[in-house]
Amino acid sequence: MPTPSLGSKSHGDSGYHDDVASTPKIALTAASGLMLFMGVFIGGVLTGIDAQQPARVQPEETINKYCTGCHNQRARVAGLVLNTATVSSDPATWEKVVRKLRMRTMPPAGVPRPDDATYSQTAAWLETRLDQAAAANPNPGQPLLHRLNRTEYANAIHDLLDLNVYATALLPPDDSAFGFDNIADVLGVSPVLLERYLSAADRISSLAVGDPETEPGSDTYRARQDLSQDQHIEGLPLGTVGGLAVEHTFPLDAEYEFRLSLFRNNLEIMRGIERPHQIELSIDGERVFLRPVGGPEDLARMRNPTDGSDAITIMGPYQATGAGDTPSRKRIFTCRPAAVSHEAAEETRCARQILEPLARRAYRRPVNDADMRPLFDFFQQGRAKRDFESGIQFGLRRMLASPAFVFRAETSPDSVKPGALHPIEPIELASRLSFFLWSSIPDEELIAVAASGQLGHPDVLEKQVRRMLADPRAERFVSNFAGQWLQLRNLRNARPNSADFPDFDDNLRQGFRRETELFFASILQEDRSVLDLLRADYTFLNERLARHYGVPGIYGSNFRRVAVTEDARRGFLGQGSILTVTSHADRTSPVVRGKWILENLLGAPPPPPPPEVPPLPENTEDAPPRTLRARLELHRENAVCASCHKVMDPIGFALENFDATGAWRAEEFGAPINATGQLADGTNVDGVVSLRNAILARPEVFAGTVTEKLMIYALGRGLNSYDMPAVRAIVRDAASHNFRLSSIIMGVTRSVPFQMRKKPE
């Protein structure tokens, strides 16, 4: 049967049951003579509504009346055939039907449609049968081999060695799929990539130990050219104006050279140099350099274009005197070999004391002699080359280059038959948890609990999840999950046209991202409902961002919690980060905004655009300017374009009072903004407030989308039809806990896809 193309996976709750005959399936004869299969029953009898209570809706009749007229063997609209598709043989098709019913997007507008209660009850009826079929044959998905992406790699190095590394300089960018960059299928391996991992292991082990033979080098850190330097920068000393804050590792006690360059505009002019200023250089909060810059002499001298651009370059080390007392050395050298007669034996004992705990953390499991043997071989090579510390450096290099560190692999016990389902080992569950919530390796407590075999116990699992969410490392969950789900990472590429938006700068760009990250973190830390992501009456602002939003009384560069008094600014839909990444450089984009909401809030992405889509009609100088709505109406006159735009545009138009940088506006080209539209389910909207209320009217849809995104991120793979019963179970449970974010996260960690594995056949 051809694969249907009616969207992707399903969400929502199922709570409706009706009385059915005790037979393995139902087939009804439609008026057209077509047969419609409606379910698979477990054990012959389907539990549900009491036998004395009549069903309010006959779902099979509803589907026969509204669906099979188009989706049958003869018509095959959208390639979908419902009258022969069974839940057991083709659950993917019925999951797509459920999603369309939950979203009220089918039947299409203009043809007879059921009422709201019929939609809900029919969807629930189908969900019940899909869930029962899945319970009879659970499927956690195919086991995958995960390579650490470069974010996870950098976090793992930090947590293992207390060393900050810039993975962007060590490893190439990672590909993304399903909205995330931790998807196993696209984290490929090539000879070039393996060489980069080997080179990274060499560089990191040298920095961590403090190799005295480290060659001098240089690192340059730059501020973006549109960073405004006329105000205090958060994180820099009070009393300073402008500047740049960077993190840099100094591996040795040595001399280092700093070169400071000031920004030039496109006319090679340094602004602000006309008058004397003090330039301060601080390291770890202590001032190490202060000198006056500016005035007539410097103004003349610095007009030389060879003096550089906006940056700080750190060069060294030179004239090294020792390895220093770095955090990484404190973490590594937990012992020193004593000067005794049996020096070699003492060094071996100390080397084991150092390398074995590090290997346990790096490999994320207890280690044995087979694991330690290659590390000791490298230790001996390094010891023969120079000294004990060199031996540790070589052993560490081998550890970081090991597949056991770079890859996350899971195995099945020999006692499990091929194709059989089994719980993953507790130590593997620990890794799944840590990479889900911390984007890094497990800590000692998590490994110890897993090694004891207790992590699979529900109470122990919940305790560990809550501990991990309260840990500072959970900030990575905010930046990595929320940053990708909400597309906050795209802010770095947002460059609104300076002629149209002269007030936009990098300070505002950074403020947008910081606001949304702090907001998401508050939902997590305060154990709030995910619905508050859309309706919360507070946000986080500093002076720069408050001025952009028109909020008075906020001063200074630091962010603080602020009450939201304007309904339009509540939640994500009123935040500049979302509104900017869903706009073009010179204008808003109802299409992009509508698509973003469909994908990320409603879980119903539109189909990809057809080939050779005609461009949007542009305004010309010989005619009065037309509003964006008017131009899109011309675009939709093309029938091919209209099929997609009729779904996306009304949603996007509801946000038209926000310009391309999230600032509020009432007019476009002198005409009042028209923010009205009608959603696919017939709901009329007039602006962002009514759009938000329409989304919140069916909270299980938004909660289901959040759950799907969390499942994808946690599993490192896309979801399939066999995953959707687990999604629905999580949403149903979360509904009884006010859809708290923690209840959804906990549900993901307890789910079959997260805790189970099928042994390859």
Number of C-alpha atoms within 10 A of each C-alpha: 10 9 12 20 13 20 17 20 26 32 31 29 25 23 15 18 20 20 16 15 11 13 14 12 16 17 15 15 12 16 10 9 8 18 19 23 17 22 24 22 23 15 10 13 13 19 14 13 14 11 11 7 9 11 15 10 17 14 20 19 14 17 19 21 15 16 18 23 20 17 19 20 17 10 13 16 15 13 17 22 23 27 23 16 21 20 23 18 10 15 21 23 23 26 27 20 27 25 24 21 23 25 21 21 19 20 17 11 13 6 8 10 19 17 9 12 11 17 22 22 24 25 25 22 22 22 29 25 24 26 23 19 20 20 14 11 11 19 18 21 19 11 16 16 15 21 22 22 23 20 20 21 23 22 24 25 22 16 18 22 21 18 20 19 20 14 18 12 10 18 20 14 13 17 15 15 16 16 18 21 21 30 27 22 16 16 18 14 9 8 8 10 13 14 13 16 20 18 15 20 22 18 16 22 24 20 24 25 26 24 18 17 10 16 9 11 11 12 11 13 16 15 17 14 14 14 18 18 15 11 15 18 22 18 12 15 16 9 9 14 14 15 22 17 18 11 11 13 11 18 24 25 18 15 13 17 11 14 11 17 14 17 21 18 11 7 7 15 16 18 13 16 18 15 13 14 13 12 14 14 17 13 12 7 10 9 11 10 11 11 9 12 16 19 14 11 11 15 19 12 11 18 13 11 12 8 13 15 18 18 18 19 14 17 17 20 22 16 12 17 12 13 18 15 12 19 12 20 19 14 16 21 16 12 14 15 15 11 10 9 8 9 12 13 12 16 19 16 14 19 25 18 16 20 21 18 16 19 24 20 20 23 23 23 21 15 15 11 10 8 17 17 11 15 26 22 15 21 28 20 17 19 19 12 12 10 14 21 18 24 24 28 26 26 27 28 23 21 25 23 19 19 13 16 20 21 14 19 15 16 13 19 10 8 6 12 14 12 11 12 18 17 17 20 20 22 25 21 22 27 26 24 24 22 24 25 25 25 28 25 28 29 18 14 10 25 24 17 18 23 17 11 13 15 23 20 10 13 11 13 22 17 11 18 20 13 12 19 18 13 13 10 17 21 19 20 19 21 20 23 23 19 20 19 20 19 19 22 17 16 19 13 9 18 19 20 14 13 8 12 16 9 11 18 18 18 19 23 22 15 23 24 23 19 23 27 19 20 21 22 18 17 19 22 14 11 14 20 23 24 21 20 19 20 21 20 16 16 23 22 27 21 19 18 22 19 15 16 17 10 15 9 8 17 14 14 18 15 21 15 14 15 12 16 11 11 14 20 23 23 22 22 23 24 22 27 29 24 24 28 27 27 21 16 18 16 16 25 26 24 21 19 27 23 25 24 21 19 16 19 21 21 26 23 17 19 12 7 12 9 7 6 11 10 7 13 14 10 13 9 7 6 7 9 15 16 18 22 18 12 15 20 17 13 19 18 10 12 10 15 16 17 14 18 23 17 20 24 25 26 31 28 29 26 29 28 22 24 21 24 30 26 16 18 12 13 13 16 11 9 10 12 21 18 18 20 20 18 20 19 18 11 11 15 21 17 23 25 19 16 25 20 14 15 17 17 11 13 19 23 24 24 32 28 24 24 25 27 23 20 26 19 24 24 25 25 21 20 20 16 20 23 23 24 28 27 29 23 20 28 31 21 15 25 18 10 15 14 25 22 25 22 22 27 23 18 23 25 24 18 18 19 24 21 20 20 24 23 18 13 7
